[in-house]
Amino acid sequence: MPDHLMSIRHILLLTSLCTAMGLQAAAQEQKTDSLTTVKDTLTAPAIAKDSKTTVKDSTAVGKKKRAPFERQFRLGVDIYHPIASLAYHNRYGLELMADYTFREDKYLVLEAGYGGGNIDYDYLKYNTKNTFIKLGVDVSMFDKLDNKDWDIIFVGFRYGLGIGQRGPATFTVTNPFGGIKEDETPARNYWAHWGEITAGMRFELLPRFFAGWNVRAKFFLNANTFDGTVAPNYIAGYGTGDKSTSFDFNFYCAYAIRWYK
């Protein structure tokens, strides 16, 4: 066979081989693309489901309720004022307190009591008595060391309201020109209210048994109620009735009950 025919034959064989290989590669690529498309189609719902699950989980986290914590209700009595009345015979008083942990570091506080005083001077005599109630909040200044740590150092505020009566006031006036005049001011009912800033501490000496103290700065909100008349020498829960500011101290013994909520 002539050489040029052999060359043509070889070229045709190579061309046919290359064409077959190209068709096979194209078919394989098309099959791979088809499989990828099917896989993506099957995977898409799963991805969508995961996305919905993630959004749902995120929403659940956003709406997560506050974890339950141990609540405490504590009831106490002030022993300072009864002891102080032994030294100050012209006044007496008794004060009770109760607080409740509505947050882990915050306490809702209720205080109440009664008391009175008497003035027995040569030139002025009268008695006074009243009851009072206070509402406020104490905030712990430090975090708990653990769940069993109920010792606190706190600051707080109070609003106080007292209702009472000053009895008839008998007074004696000495005339510089001679003679003595006696007169009497009628009894008077009164109400007084004030604000307080307080600080103190409570320590658990024995399980559920506490001791602690408060210092208080008090500000009369209607001090002019006694203008032009005889002011009570002592308003239980506040202090001296004719002063616009007062400072006080309490020492409490208390007992607590606890539960989870």
C-alpha positions in Angstrom: 0.0 0.0 0.0 1.4 3.4 -0.9 2.8 5.5 2.0 0.3 8.4 1.5 -2.6 6.0 1.9 -1.1 4.6 5.1 -0.8 8.1 6.5 -4.4 9.0 5.7 -5.5 5.7 7.4 -3.5 6.5 10.5 -5.0 10.0 10.7 -8.5 8.7 10.4 -7.9 6.1 13.2 -6.5 8.8 15.5 -9.4 11.1 14.7 -12.0 8.4 15.4 -10.2 7.5 18.7 -10.0 11.1 19.9 -13.7 11.6 19.0 -14.8 8.5 20.9 -12.7 9.6 23.9 -14.2 13.1 23.8 -17.8 11.7 23.6 -17.1 9.4 26.5 -15.7 12.2 28.7 -18.7 14.4 27.8 -21.1 11.7 28.8 -19.2 11.1 32.1 -19.3 14.9 32.9 -23.0 15.1 32.1 -23.6 12.1 34.4 -21.6 13.7 37.2 -23.5 17.0 36.9 -26.8 15.1 37.0 -25.8 13.3 40.1 -24.7 16.5 41.7 -28.0 18.2 40.8 -30.0 15.3 42.3 -27.8 15.4 45.5 -28.3 19.1 45.8 -32.0 18.7 45.3 -32.2 16.0 48.0 -30.0 18.1 50.4 -31.9 21.4 50.0 -34.8 20.4 52.2 -32.5 19.1 54.9 -30.6 22.5 54.8 -33.9 24.3 55.0 -35.0 22.1 57.9 -31.7 22.8 59.7 -32.2 26.5 59.1 -35.7 26.4 60.6 -34.4 24.4 63.5 -31.6 27.0 64.1 -34.1 29.9 64.0 -36.4 28.0 66.3 -33.6 27.3 68.8 -32.5 30.9 68.7 -36.1 32.0 69.4 -36.3 29.5 72.2 -33.1 30.9 73.7 -34.5 34.5 73.4 -37.7 33.5 75.2 -35.9 31.4 77.9 -37.4 31.9 81.3 -35.4 33.0 84.3 -33.9 30.1 86.1 -35.6 29.3 89.4 -33.7 30.3 92.5 -34.2 29.9 96.2 -36.6 32.5 97.7 -36.4 33.7 101.3 -38.9 35.4 103.6 -37.4 36.8 106.8 -39.1 38.2 109.8 -37.2 40.2 112.5 -37.5 42.4 115.6 -35.5 45.4 116.5 -34.0 45.1 120.0 -32.1 48.4 120.0 -35.1 50.7 120.7 -36.5 48.7 123.6 -33.0 48.7 125.2 -32.5 52.4 124.5 -35.8 53.3 126.2 -34.2 52.1 129.5 -31.8 55.0 129.1 -34.2 57.5 127.6 -37.2 57.3 129.9 -39.2 59.9 127.9 -39.7 57.7 124.8 -40.4 54.1 123.9 -40.9 52.0 120.8 -41.1 48.6 119.1 -40.2 47.9 115.5 -40.7 44.8 113.3 -39.3 44.1 109.9 -39.9 41.6 107.1 -38.1 41.2 103.8 -38.5 39.0 100.7 -36.1 38.2 97.9 -37.9 39.0 94.7 -34.6 39.0 92.9 -31.4 37.2 93.9 -29.8 40.4 95.1 -32.9 42.6 95.8 -35.2 42.5 98.8 -38.6 44.0 99.2 -38.9 45.3 102.7 -41.8 46.1 105.0 -41.3 47.6 108.5 -43.9 48.6 111.1 -44.1 49.5 114.7 -45.5 51.8 117.4 -44.1 54.1 120.1 -44.5 57.3 121.9 -43.0 59.7 124.3 -43.8 62.1 127.1 -42.6 65.5 128.1 -42.6 66.3 131.8 -40.9 69.6 132.3 -41.7 72.2 134.9 -43.1 74.5 132.2 -44.5 71.9 129.7 -46.2 68.6 130.0 -47.8 66.3 127.4 -47.8 62.7 126.0 -47.6 61.5 122.4 -48.1 58.1 120.7 -48.2 56.8 117.1 -48.0 53.8 114.8 -46.0 53.7 111.5 -45.4 51.6 108.5 -42.5 51.7 106.0 -42.0 50.2 102.5 -38.8 50.0 100.5 -36.1 48.0 98.8 -32.7 46.8 99.9 -30.0 45.9 97.3 -27.1 43.7 98.1 -23.7 45.3 97.2 -21.9 41.9 96.6 -22.7 38.7 94.7 -23.3 35.5 96.6 -20.3 33.2 97.1 -22.5 30.2 96.6 -26.2 29.1 96.9 -25.8 28.8 100.7 -24.5 32.3 101.2 -27.2 34.6 102.6 -25.0 37.1 104.3 -25.5 40.6 102.8 -24.2 44.1 103.0 -26.8 46.4 101.4 -28.0 49.9 100.7 -31.7 50.8 100.4 -34.4 53.3 100.7 -37.8 53.6 102.5 -41.0 55.6 102.5 -42.5 56.0 105.9 -45.9 57.0 107.1 -46.9 57.6 110.7 -50.3 58.4 112.3 -50.6 59.5 115.9 -51.9 61.8 118.5 -50.3 64.4 120.7 -52.3 64.7 124.0 -53.2 68.0 125.6 -50.2 70.1 126.3 -50.1 72.0 129.6 -47.7 74.8 129.8 -46.7 77.4 132.4 -45.5 80.9 131.6 -43.8 83.1 134.2 -44.8 86.7 134.0 -41.7 88.9 134.3 -43.8 91.4 136.2 -44.9 88.7 138.7 -47.2 85.8 138.8 -47.4 82.5 136.8 -49.9 81.8 134.1 -51.0 78.2 133.2 -52.7 77.3 130.0 -53.4 74.2 127.9 -53.3 73.4 124.1 -55.9 70.9 123.0 -55.0 67.4 121.9 -54.3 67.0 118.2 -54.2 64.1 115.8 -51.5 64.2 113.1 -50.0 62.3 110.3 -46.4 62.5 109.1 -44.4 61.0 106.2 -40.8 60.9 105.4 -38.1 59.3 103.2 -35.1 57.3 104.3 -31.7 56.3 102.9 -30.4 53.2 104.8 -27.4 50.9 104.8 -26.5 47.8 106.8 -25.8 44.1 106.9 -27.4 40.8 107.8 -25.4 37.7 108.9 -26.7 34.2 109.3 -25.3 33.2 112.6 -27.1 29.8 112.7 -29.1 28.1 109.9 -32.0 30.5 109.2 -31.2 32.7 112.3 -29.9 36.2 111.4 -28.5 39.2 113.2 -27.8 42.6 111.7 -28.1 46.4 111.8 -29.3 49.4 109.9 -28.1 53.0 110.0 -30.7 55.5 108.6 -30.8 59.1 107.4 -34.4 60.4 107.4 -36.0 63.4 105.7 -39.3 64.8 106.9 -41.6 65.4 103.9 -44.2 67.5 105.7 -42.2 69.1 108.5 -44.4 72.3 108.4 -47.4 70.3 109.7 -46.4 71.3 113.2 -45.9 75.0 112.5 -47.6 77.2 115.1 -48.3 74.3 117.5 -46.6 72.0 119.9 -44.7 69.3 117.9 -44.4 65.7 119.3 -41.2 65.2 121.1 -40.9 61.8 119.5 -42.5 60.2 116.4 -41.9 56.4 116.4 -40.2 55.4 113.2 -38.9 58.9 112.5 -37.5 60.7 115.5 -37.9 64.2 116.9 -41.0 65.8 115.5 -39.7 69.4 115.2 -36.6 68.5 113.1 -36.6 68.2 109.3 -33.8 65.5 109.3 -33.2 62.6 111.7 -30.7 59.8 112.1 -31.4 56.4 113.6 -30.1 53.0 114.3 -31.6 49.5 114.5 -30.3 46.1 115.5 -32.4 43.2 114.4 -32.7 39.5 115.2 -34.5 37.6 112.5 -35.6 34.1 111.3 -36.0 33.1 107.7 -37.9 30.5 105.7 -36.8 29.4 102.2 -38.3 27.7 99.1 -37.5 27.3 95.4 -39.6 29.1 92.8 
